[in-house]
C-alpha cells in the first residue's frame, strides 16, 4: 500500500464529506457527562457485532476497576463480538498495561501498535462512533456520531492505521521510538559514546536504552553470544521496525 497516496485519498474523502454536509442536519451529538458516555458505549457494545478502537493511552483504571474493565471486554468477546484495537507504542512501556493487552489479544481482541499520534475513537459496526470531545488524553465527554458518511471516513482512517501498525505479539515491537534509534545506530557499529553523540543524549542514557531493549528483545544477560550482536541480528531480520 502506498501510504502517501492513501493518506491523500483519505484527506480528499474527509473534505468531500464536510462539503456534502454543509447546510444539512448532521447526526452528531455532544455528550459532556462521562458517566453517560460510558453507559452509551456499553449499550452500543451489547448490540454490536464488531468494534474498531484506537487508544493513545492505556486505561486509567486500577485494582478492581481494571479487573472489571478487563472482564467486560472478555465477556463481549465471549458473546461473539469481533474486536480490533490500535494502541500507541507508549502504552506498552507500562508492564501492567502491556500484560493486559497481551491477555486481551490472546483472547481475541486483536491489537496492533503504532508510533504516530492517534486519537481515541470507538466504532461499533458501521452504526455509531465515539470520538473524544477534545484531543487530550482522559479529557471528559465525547461526540456520538451516527452520520454514515462521517462513520465511513472514520472506518477508512482506522483501516489505514491498522494496515501500518505492527503486531503486538513480537517482543521487538515493544521497543520505544528512541530504543529503535539506538539499535539502528548500534547496527552501524557505533559504540555507546558514538550513539550518545549522534542523538545528543548522555552516554548513561544510552546505557539505559540498551539495557531496556535487551530486556524487551529477551536477550539474557548470560547469553553466550555478544548481546549487542544478537540485538543487531534481530534488527537485520526485520523484527525491529
Helices and strands as residue ranges (DSSP letters): H 3-21, E 28-31, H 34-47, E 50-55, H 63-78, E 82-88, G 89-93, H 95-107, E 109-114, E 121-124, E 128-132, E 142-145, H 148-164, E 166-167, G 171-174, H 177-187, H 192-199, H 203-216, H 227-236
